[in-house]
Amino acid sequence: MKKNFKFVFLSLFVIFIFACNSTKVEQKKAILYRYPDAMLWRIDGFDKRGKSSTVYCLGTIHYGDDRLYPWPECIDEAFNSAKRYYGELSEEDIAALPKEVMTMLMKSGLSLMTNNKNQKPLPEGLTKEEIGYIEKTIPNIKNYYRFEPWVLNTVLSQYGNSGLYFNKGYDSYIMQELQKRKVKYLGMDILQDQLDVICFGSWNFQLQNLKNSLQEIMHPEKQEITMTDLYNAYLAADENKVLEILNQAYETSNPELKEEYKDYIELILNKRNQKWAEKIPELLYAGGTTFIYAGCAHFIGEASAFEYMRKNGTLE
């Protein structure tokens, strides 16, 4: 009889502990809200003391024009209510980026003579039309031919964005505003994460991306999707349309590069979003209000940071 009593007591105790733990986990799950008039999300959760805390996530596309301003009231309220700010990179890492890129340039030039012996230097692989355009558009273009194609593609990103400019995008505006206020912004990524994205891929993969960029700039009328299409969808805060355009942009018709494109998407989105899904609950737990601004691709679709949070059990 005593043994049975002990067994029943132990069983009830285990059930009680399990129930308490389940309730505790349930209470800690955060709630997600999407603002209808902007690519802005609010996550409501609890800090380590059980008090309510908030993380705002503003999705950006890095480029912009005057149509972005004044920005919607919901963004203004979220931005001004925050005590902590996070971009994709911290203020310190952005300051260190040029030096790190120069180091990568040196390695890129060296790799041309070592790892890429079977590859001929640029402009090999480009058409006469493409060569003519870049030599006419970009000063000292021949200096870039001795590097891997990602270098020229990075330079090319400054041109031909359909009248859109980085210094008019939300990212640039926010960084400048925080500098005026003497408020430091932190990073969701570490510097190496961004560097890995910049120089990702084989020579052929990088060359294909370079050619894609050139064709979009030179012949926007021939493109199924353009930066203008993405920007207009973004201005309309049309999450589904933005996702549809981004998914098309991430595809390739080159069968030899399909697997490499999958690896690329895994690197630039999935792996980073998984890290962010762990970071955001930590920000909620720290308390107060946090404002995150980052590419909107991180916040939409099946591989978004929010979906990974749901998988982790930290978001409703």
C-alpha contacts under 8 A as a table, 3 or more apart, distances in Angstrom:
res1	aa1	res2	aa2	distance
1	M	4	N	5.11
1	M	5	F	6.19
2	K	5	F	4.97
2	K	6	K	6.11
3	K	6	K	5.10
3	K	7	F	6.14
4	N	7	F	5.00
4	N	8	V	6.15
5	F	8	V	5.15
5	F	9	F	6.00
6	K	9	F	5.03
6	K	10	L	5.97
7	F	10	L	5.13
7	F	11	S	6.07
8	V	11	S	5.04
8	V	12	L	6.12
9	F	12	L	5.17
9	F	13	F	6.05
10	L	13	F	4.97
10	L	14	V	6.14
11	S	14	V	5.19
11	S	15	I	6.21
12	L	15	I	5.03
12	L	16	F	6.00
13	F	16	F	4.98
13	F	17	I	6.19
14	V	17	I	5.17
14	V	18	F	6.05
15	I	18	F	5.04
15	I	19	A	6.01
16	F	19	A	5.09
16	F	20	C	6.14
17	I	20	C	5.08
17	I	21	N	6.09
18	F	21	N	5.14
18	F	22	S	6.01
19	A	22	S	5.01
19	A	23	T	6.07
20	C	23	T	5.10
20	C	24	K	6.07
21	N	24	K	4.93
21	N	25	V	6.18
22	S	25	V	5.22
22	S	26	E	6.10
23	T	26	E	5.00
23	T	27	Q	6.14
24	K	27	Q	5.24
24	K	28	K	6.41
25	V	28	K	5.19
25	V	29	K	6.62
26	E	29	K	5.52
28	K	45	G	6.82
28	K	46	F	6.50
28	K	314	T	6.97
29	K	45	G	6.76
29	K	313	G	6.89
29	K	314	T	4.69
29	K	315	L	4.90
29	K	316	E	5.87
30	A	43	I	6.36
30	A	44	D	5.46
30	A	45	G	4.38
30	A	46	F	7.48
30	A	314	T	6.09
30	A	315	L	4.61
30	A	316	E	5.94
31	I	43	I	5.52
31	I	44	D	5.14
31	I	45	G	6.51
31	I	315	L	6.04
31	I	316	E	5.55
32	L	41	W	6.95
32	L	42	R	5.83
32	L	43	I	4.61
32	L	44	D	6.57
32	L	315	L	7.27
32	L	316	E	7.22
33	Y	41	W	5.59
33	Y	42	R	5.12
33	Y	43	I	6.36
34	R	39	M	7.66
34	R	40	L	6.11
34	R	41	W	4.47
34	R	42	R	6.45
35	Y	38	A	5.92
35	Y	39	M	6.97
35	Y	40	L	5.58
35	Y	41	W	6.03
35	Y	42	R	7.83
35	Y	74	C	7.60
36	P	39	M	7.74
36	P	237	A	7.22
37	D	72	P	7.29
37	D	236	A	7.63
37	D	237	A	6.03
38	A	72	P	6.94
38	A	74	C	7.81
38	A	75	I	7.64
38	A	235	L	7.82
38	A	236	A	7.75
38	A	237	A	5.08
39	M	58	L	6.01
39	M	59	G	5.33
39	M	60	T	7.51
39	M	234	Y	7.46
39	M	237	A	5.58
39	M	239	E	7.36
39	M	296	C	7.29
40	L	56	Y	7.10
40	L	57	C	5.71
40	L	58	L	4.52
40	L	59	G	6.19
40	L	75	I	7.06
41	W	56	Y	5.69
41	W	57	C	5.08
41	W	58	L	6.47
42	R	54	T	6.89
42	R	55	V	5.88
42	R	56	Y	4.51
42	R	57	C	6.36
43	I	54	T	5.58
43	I	55	V	5.09
43	I	56	Y	6.23
44	D	52	S	7.00
44	D	53	S	5.97
44	D	54	T	4.73
44	D	55	V	6.73
44	D	284	L	7.91
45	G	52	S	5.67
45	G	53	S	5.23
45	G	54	T	6.13
45	G	284	L	6.04
45	G	285	Y	7.89
46	F	49	R	7.61
46	F	50	G	5.26
46	F	51	K	5.25
46	F	52	S	4.41
46	F	53	S	5.08
46	F	54	T	7.91
46	F	284	L	6.08
46	F	285	Y	6.07
46	F	287	G	7.10
47	D	50	G	5.24
47	D	51	K	5.41
47	D	52	S	6.23
47	D	53	S	5.88
47	D	284	L	5.61
47	D	285	Y	3.83
47	D	286	A	5.62
47	D	287	G	4.62
47	D	288	G	7.85
48	K	51	K	7.42
48	K	285	Y	5.16
48	K	286	A	6.62
48	K	287	G	7.19
51	K	287	G	7.56
52	S	287	G	7.40
52	S	288	G	7.78
53	S	284	L	5.54
53	S	285	Y	7.51
53	S	287	G	5.13
53	S	288	G	5.07
53	S	289	T	6.00
54	T	284	L	6.15
54	T	287	G	7.56
54	T	288	G	6.40
54	T	289	T	4.76
54	T	290	T	6.37
55	V	280	I	7.41
55	V	283	L	7.27
55	V	284	L	6.54
55	V	289	T	5.70
55	V	290	T	4.67
55	V	291	F	5.90
55	V	292	I	7.33
56	Y	78	A	6.63
56	Y	289	T	7.66
56	Y	290	T	6.14
56	Y	291	F	4.77
56	Y	292	I	5.93
57	C	291	F	6.14
57	C	292	I	4.70
57	C	293	Y	5.88
57	C	294	A	7.63
57	C	299	F	7.96
58	L	75	I	7.69
58	L	291	F	7.62
58	L	292	I	6.04
58	L	293	Y	4.69
58	L	294	A	6.47
58	L	296	C	7.32
59	G	293	Y	6.02
59	G	294	A	5.37
59	G	295	G	5.18
59	G	296	C	3.67
59	G	297	A	7.41
59	G	298	H	7.62
59	G	299	F	6.79
60	T	169	G	7.73
60	T	170	Y	6.41
60	T	171	D	6.99
60	T	293	Y	6.79
60	T	294	A	5.62
60	T	295	G	4.57
60	T	296	C	4.99
61	I	64	G	7.76
61	I	169	G	7.40
61	I	170	Y	7.99
61	I	231	Y	7.70
61	I	234	Y	7.92
61	I	294	A	7.95
61	I	295	G	5.37
61	I	296	C	6.33
62	H	166	F	5.92
62	H	169	G	5.21
62	H	170	Y	6.53
62	H	171	D	5.81
62	H	172	S	7.65
62	H	295	G	6.87
63	Y	164	L	5.63
63	Y	165	Y	5.03
63	Y	166	F	4.34
63	Y	167	N	7.24
63	Y	168	K	6.35
63	Y	169	G	4.31
63	Y	170	Y	7.44
64	G	67	R	7.71
64	G	68	L	6.72
64	G	164	L	4.86
64	G	165	Y	5.40
64	G	166	F	6.38
64	G	167	N	7.63
64	G	168	K	4.89
64	G	169	G	4.13
64	G	170	Y	7.27
64	G	231	Y	7.81
65	D	68	L	6.15
65	D	163	G	7.38
65	D	164	L	5.47
65	D	165	Y	6.50
65	D	168	K	5.32
65	D	169	G	6.78
66	D	69	Y	5.68
66	D	168	K	7.13
67	R	70	P	7.91
68	L	71	W	5.76
68	L	169	G	7.75
68	L	170	Y	7.97
68	L	235	L	7.32
69	Y	72	P	7.90
71	W	75	I	6.66
71	W	76	D	6.88
72	P	75	I	5.53
72	P	76	D	6.52
73	E	76	D	4.94
73	E	77	E	6.11
74	C	77	E	5.24
74	C	78	A	6.15
75	I	78	A	5.08
75	I	79	F	5.93
76	D	79	F	5.19
76	D	80	N	6.12
77	E	80	N	5.34
77	E	81	S	6.01
78	A	81	S	5.29
78	A	82	A	6.48
78	A	291	F	7.06
79	F	82	A	5.70
79	F	291	F	6.27
81	S	289	T	6.89
82	A	85	Y	7.13
82	A	288	G	7.61
82	A	289	T	4.73
82	A	290	T	5.15
82	A	291	F	5.77
83	K	288	G	6.92
83	K	289	T	5.73
83	K	290	T	6.04
83	K	291	F	7.83
84	R	185	Y	7.18
84	R	289	T	6.73
84	R	290	T	4.75
84	R	291	F	6.24
85	Y	184	K	7.43
85	Y	185	Y	4.90
85	Y	186	L	6.17
85	Y	290	T	5.83
85	Y	291	F	4.87
85	Y	292	I	5.88
85	Y	293	Y	7.98
86	Y	89	L	7.54
86	Y	90	S	7.02
86	Y	185	Y	5.32
86	Y	186	L	4.60
86	Y	187	G	5.10
86	Y	188	M	6.26
86	Y	290	T	7.63
86	Y	291	F	6.28
86	Y	292	I	4.68
86	Y	293	Y	6.40
87	G	90	S	6.32
87	G	171	D	7.77
87	G	185	Y	6.70
87	G	186	L	6.26
87	G	187	G	5.08
87	G	188	M	6.23
87	G	292	I	5.85
87	G	293	Y	5.12
87	G	294	A	5.75
88	E	187	G	5.10
88	E	188	M	4.99
88	E	189	D	5.51
88	E	293	Y	7.27
88	E	294	A	5.64
89	L	93	D	6.03
89	L	94	I	6.31
89	L	186	L	6.58
89	L	187	G	4.01
89	L	188	M	6.19
89	L	189	D	5.58
89	L	190	I	6.51
89	L	191	L	6.71
90	S	93	D	5.17
90	S	94	I	6.24
90	S	185	Y	5.64
90	S	186	L	4.01
90	S	187	G	3.95
90	S	188	M	7.64
90	S	189	D	7.91
90	S	190	I	7.89
91	E	94	I	5.27
91	E	95	A	6.34
91	E	184	K	6.54
91	E	185	Y	5.68
91	E	186	L	6.30
91	E	187	G	7.62
92	E	95	A	5.15
92	E	96	A	6.32
93	D	96	A	4.92
93	D	97	L	5.99
93	D	190	I	7.51
93	D	191	L	5.77
94	I	97	L	5.01
94	I	98	P	7.82
94	I	191	L	7.94
95	A	98	P	7.06
96	A	99	K	5.74
96	A	100	E	6.46
97	L	100	E	5.11
97	L	101	V	6.04
97	L	191	L	7.46
98	P	101	V	5.07
98	P	102	M	6.18
99	K	102	M	5.11
99	K	103	T	6.40
100	E	103	T	5.05
100	E	104	M	6.31
101	V	104	M	4.87
101	V	105	L	6.11
101	V	195	L	7.66
102	M	105	L	4.90
102	M	106	M	6.38
103	T	106	M	5.24
103	T	107	K	6.42
104	M	107	K	4.97
104	M	108	S	5.92
105	L	108	S	4.87
105	L	109	G	6.16
105	L	147	F	6.98
105	L	151	V	7.45
106	M	109	G	5.25
106	M	110	L	6.22
107	K	110	L	4.99
107	K	111	S	5.99
108	S	111	S	5.10
108	S	112	L	6.54
108	S	147	F	5.44
108	S	148	E	5.71
109	G	112	L	5.37
109	G	113	M	7.29
109	G	146	R	5.97
109	G	147	F	4.68
109	G	148	E	6.95
110	L	113	M	5.51
110	L	114	T	6.51
111	S	114	T	4.82
111	S	115	N	5.01
111	S	116	N	6.02
112	L	115	N	6.33
112	L	116	N	5.00
112	L	117	K	6.53
112	L	119	Q	7.68
112	L	121	P	7.39
112	L	146	R	7.25
112	L	147	F	6.81
112	L	148	E	7.07
113	M	116	N	6.42
113	M	117	K	5.99
114	T	117	K	5.83
116	N	119	Q	5.28
116	N	203	W	7.76
117	K	120	K	7.51
119	Q	203	W	7.47
120	K	124	E	6.14
121	P	124	E	5.96
121	P	145	Y	6.21
121	P	146	R	5.91
121	P	147	F	7.51
121	P	148	E	7.86
122	L	125	G	6.96
122	L	126	L	7.55
122	L	145	Y	4.66
122	L	146	R	6.70
122	L	147	F	7.86
122	L	149	P	7.48
123	P	126	L	5.57
123	P	131	I	6.80
123	P	145	Y	6.27
125	G	207	L	7.49
126	L	130	E	5.99
126	L	131	I	6.32
126	L	211	K	7.21
127	T	130	E	5.12
127	T	131	I	6.18
128	K	131	I	5.08
128	K	132	G	5.99
129	E	132	G	5.09
129	E	133	Y	6.22
130	E	133	Y	5.17
130	E	134	I	6.37
130	E	211	K	7.86
130	E	214	L	6.69
130	E	215	Q	7.92
131	I	134	I	5.44
131	I	135	E	6.03
132	G	135	E	5.32
132	G	136	K	6.06
133	Y	136	K	5.21
133	Y	137	T	5.99
133	Y	218	M	7.91
134	I	137	T	4.97
134	I	138	I	5.55
134	I	141	I	6.98
135	E	138	I	5.79
135	E	139	P	7.16
135	E	140	N	7.83
135	E	141	I	5.76
135	E	142	K	7.67
136	K	139	P	7.62
138	I	141	I	5.56
138	I	156	L	7.87
140	N	143	N	5.76
140	N	144	Y	7.73
141	I	144	Y	5.57
141	I	145	Y	7.13
142	K	145	Y	5.23
142	K	146	R	7.77
143	N	146	R	6.56
144	Y	147	F	5.62
144	Y	151	V	6.92
144	Y	152	L	6.03
145	Y	148	E	7.59
145	Y	149	P	7.86
145	Y	152	L	7.67
147	F	151	V	6.50
147	F	152	L	7.92
148	E	151	V	6.03
148	E	152	L	7.72
148	E	203	W	6.79
148	E	206	Q	7.69
149	P	152	L	5.49
149	P	153	N	6.26
149	P	203	W	6.89
149	P	206	Q	5.40
149	P	207	L	5.46
149	P	210	L	6.61
150	W	153	N	4.96
150	W	154	T	6.03
150	W	198	I	7.03
150	W	199	C	5.86
150	W	206	Q	5.59
150	W	207	L	7.55
150	W	210	L	7.18
151	V	154	T	5.20
151	V	155	V	6.48
151	V	199	C	7.93
152	L	155	V	5.08
152	L	156	L	6.01
152	L	210	L	7.44
153	N	156	L	4.86
153	N	157	S	6.23
153	N	209	N	7.51
153	N	210	L	5.16
153	N	213	S	7.27
154	T	157	S	5.28
154	T	158	Q	7.60
154	T	198	I	7.93
155	V	158	Q	5.97
155	V	159	Y	7.97
156	L	159	Y	5.52
156	L	213	S	7.65
156	L	214	L	7.96
157	S	160	G	7.48
157	S	161	N	7.69
157	S	213	S	7.79
158	Q	161	N	7.56
158	Q	165	Y	7.94
159	Y	217	I	7.79
160	G	163	G	7.18
160	G	217	I	5.16
161	N	164	L	5.18
161	N	165	Y	7.07
161	N	217	I	7.30
161	N	227	M	6.50
161	N	228	T	7.89
162	S	227	M	6.92
162	S	228	T	6.35
164	L	168	K	7.51
165	Y	168	K	5.45
165	Y	169	G	6.67
166	F	169	G	5.20
166	F	171	D	7.95
166	F	172	S	6.59
167	N	172	S	5.25
167	N	173	Y	6.88
168	K	172	S	6.58
168	K	173	Y	6.53
169	G	172	S	5.64
169	G	173	Y	6.27
170	Y	173	Y	4.99
170	Y	174	I	5.93
171	D	174	I	5.35
171	D	175	M	6.26
171	D	293	Y	6.84
171	D	294	A	7.37
172	S	175	M	5.20
172	S	176	Q	6.16
173	Y	176	Q	5.25
173	Y	177	E	6.10
174	I	177	E	5.02
174	I	178	L	6.09
175	M	178	L	5.24
175	M	179	Q	6.19
175	M	185	Y	7.71
176	Q	179	Q	5.08
176	Q	180	K	6.28
177	E	180	K	5.10
177	E	181	R	6.39
178	L	181	R	4.99
178	L	182	K	5.96
178	L	183	V	5.07
178	L	184	K	6.72
178	L	185	Y	7.40
179	Q	182	K	4.76
179	Q	183	V	5.97
179	Q	184	K	7.11
180	K	183	V	7.69
187	G	190	I	6.70
188	M	276	W	6.57
188	M	279	K	7.52
189	D	193	D	6.14
189	D	194	Q	7.34
189	D	272	R	7.45
190	I	193	D	5.55
190	I	194	Q	7.20
191	L	194	Q	5.46
191	L	195	L	6.38
192	Q	195	L	4.92
192	Q	196	D	6.02
193	D	196	D	5.32
193	D	197	V	6.59
193	D	272	R	7.99
194	Q	197	V	5.14
194	Q	198	I	6.33
195	L	198	I	5.13
195	L	199	C	6.52
196	D	199	C	5.76
196	D	200	F	5.78
197	V	200	F	5.22
197	V	264	Y	7.88
197	V	267	L	7.06
197	V	268	I	6.21
200	F	206	Q	7.63
200	F	264	Y	7.24
201	G	204	N	7.91
201	G	205	F	5.59
201	G	206	Q	6.09
201	G	260	E	7.20
201	G	264	Y	7.62
202	S	205	F	5.11
202	S	206	Q	6.24
203	W	206	Q	5.25
203	W	207	L	6.04
204	N	207	L	4.96
204	N	208	Q	6.08
205	F	208	Q	5.22
205	F	209	N	6.41
205	F	257	L	6.60
205	F	260	E	7.42
206	Q	209	N	5.13
206	Q	210	L	6.19
207	L	210	L	5.00
207	L	211	K	6.20
208	Q	211	K	5.10
208	Q	212	N	6.12
209	N	212	N	5.00
209	N	213	S	6.23
210	L	213	S	5.15
210	L	214	L	6.27
211	K	214	L	5.02
211	K	215	Q	6.11
212	N	215	Q	5.23
212	N	216	E	6.19
213	S	216	E	5.24
213	S	217	I	6.31
214	L	217	I	5.23
214	L	218	M	5.97
215	Q	218	M	5.06
215	Q	219	H	5.48
215	Q	220	P	7.27
216	E	219	H	5.48
216	E	220	P	4.98
216	E	222	K	7.99
216	E	223	Q	6.50
216	E	226	T	6.99
217	I	220	P	5.94
219	H	222	K	5.57
219	H	223	Q	7.06
220	P	223	Q	5.31
220	P	226	T	6.61
223	Q	226	T	6.32
225	I	229	D	6.21
225	I	230	L	7.76
225	I	245	I	6.82
225	I	248	Q	7.79
225	I	249	A	7.61
226	T	229	D	5.22
226	T	230	L	6.60
227	M	230	L	5.09
227	M	231	Y	6.05
228	T	231	Y	5.02
228	T	232	N	6.07
229	D	232	N	5.30
229	D	233	A	6.30
229	D	245	I	7.76
230	L	233	A	5.23
230	L	234	Y	6.15
230	L	242	V	6.00
230	L	245	I	6.39
230	L	246	L	7.80
231	Y	234	Y	4.93
231	Y	235	L	6.14
232	N	235	L	5.07
232	N	236	A	6.29
233	A	236	A	5.13
233	A	237	A	6.25
233	A	238	D	5.35
233	A	239	E	7.63
233	A	241	K	5.99
233	A	242	V	5.66
234	Y	237	A	4.90
234	Y	238	D	6.11
234	Y	239	E	7.45
234	Y	242	V	6.34
235	L	238	D	7.69
238	D	241	K	5.44
238	D	242	V	6.22
239	E	242	V	5.18
239	E	243	L	6.16
239	E	300	I	7.18
240	N	243	L	5.14
240	N	244	E	6.14
241	K	244	E	4.99
241	K	245	I	6.20
242	V	245	I	5.26
242	V	246	L	6.15
243	L	246	L	5.11
243	L	247	N	6.07
243	L	297	A	7.33
243	L	300	I	6.73
243	L	301	G	6.65
244	E	247	N	5.25
244	E	248	Q	6.40
245	I	248	Q	5.18
245	I	249	A	6.23
246	L	249	A	4.96
246	L	250	Y	6.29
246	L	297	A	7.54
247	N	250	Y	5.23
247	N	251	E	6.71
248	Q	251	E	5.40
250	Y	261	Y	7.38
250	Y	265	I	7.37
251	E	258	K	7.89
251	E	261	Y	7.33
252	T	255	P	7.56
252	T	257	L	7.29
252	T	258	K	6.40
252	T	261	Y	7.35
253	S	258	K	7.79
254	N	257	L	5.56
254	N	258	K	6.54
255	P	258	K	5.33
256	E	259	E	7.54
257	L	260	E	5.17
257	L	261	Y	6.12
258	K	261	Y	5.13
258	K	262	K	6.35
259	E	262	K	5.04
259	E	263	D	6.36
260	E	263	D	5.00
260	E	264	Y	6.14
261	Y	264	Y	4.82
261	Y	265	I	6.25
262	K	265	I	5.24
262	K	266	E	6.18
263	D	266	E	4.95
263	D	267	L	6.22
264	Y	267	L	5.11
264	Y	268	I	6.17
265	I	268	I	5.23
265	I	269	L	5.63
265	I	270	N	6.87
266	E	269	L	5.64
266	E	270	N	4.78
266	E	271	K	5.94
267	L	270	N	6.23
267	L	271	K	5.51
267	L	272	R	6.92
268	I	271	K	6.95
268	I	272	R	6.44
269	L	272	R	5.44
269	L	273	N	5.76
269	L	297	A	7.58
269	L	298	H	6.46
269	L	303	A	7.38
269	L	304	S	7.78
270	N	273	N	5.14
270	N	274	Q	6.15
270	N	303	A	5.95
270	N	304	S	7.50
271	K	274	Q	5.24
271	K	275	K	6.55
272	R	275	K	5.16
272	R	276	W	6.25
273	N	276	W	4.86
273	N	277	A	6.00
273	N	298	H	6.29
273	N	303	A	7.29
273	N	304	S	6.11
273	N	305	A	4.52
273	N	308	Y	7.20
274	Q	277	A	5.06
274	Q	278	E	6.70
274	Q	305	A	6.22
274	Q	308	Y	5.95
274	Q	309	M	7.99
275	K	278	E	5.31
275	K	279	K	6.29
276	W	279	K	4.74
276	W	280	I	6.00
276	W	305	A	5.98
277	A	280	I	5.69
277	A	281	P	7.17
277	A	305	A	5.02
277	A	306	F	6.60
277	A	308	Y	5.69
277	A	309	M	4.92
277	A	312	N	7.88
278	E	281	P	6.02
278	E	282	E	6.87
278	E	309	M	7.22
279	K	282	E	5.19
279	K	283	L	6.48
280	I	283	L	5.07
280	I	284	L	6.39
281	P	284	L	4.96
281	P	285	Y	6.05
281	P	314	T	6.92
282	E	285	Y	4.94
282	E	286	A	6.16
283	L	286	A	5.06
283	L	287	G	6.74
283	L	290	T	7.05
284	L	287	G	5.38
284	L	288	G	7.43
284	L	289	T	7.85
284	L	290	T	7.97
294	A	298	H	7.35
295	G	298	H	5.98
295	G	299	F	7.88
296	C	299	F	5.42
296	C	300	I	6.71
297	A	300	I	5.59
297	A	301	G	7.68
297	A	304	S	7.27
298	H	303	A	7.82
298	H	304	S	5.14
298	H	305	A	5.98
299	F	304	S	4.80
299	F	305	A	5.79
299	F	306	F	6.43
300	I	303	A	7.42
300	I	304	S	5.17
300	I	306	F	7.96
301	G	304	S	5.46
301	G	307	E	7.94
302	E	307	E	6.22
303	A	307	E	6.15
303	A	308	Y	6.88
304	S	307	E	5.23
304	S	308	Y	6.51
305	A	308	Y	5.18
305	A	309	M	6.23
306	F	309	M	4.94
306	F	310	R	6.35
306	F	315	L	7.37
307	E	310	R	5.03
307	E	311	K	6.32
308	Y	311	K	4.92
308	Y	312	N	6.13
309	M	312	N	4.92
309	M	313	G	6.22
309	M	314	T	5.36
309	M	315	L	5.44
310	R	313	G	5.00
310	R	314	T	5.86
310	R	315	L	4.72
310	R	316	E	6.30
311	K	314	T	7.73
312	N	315	L	7.70
313	G	316	E	7.50
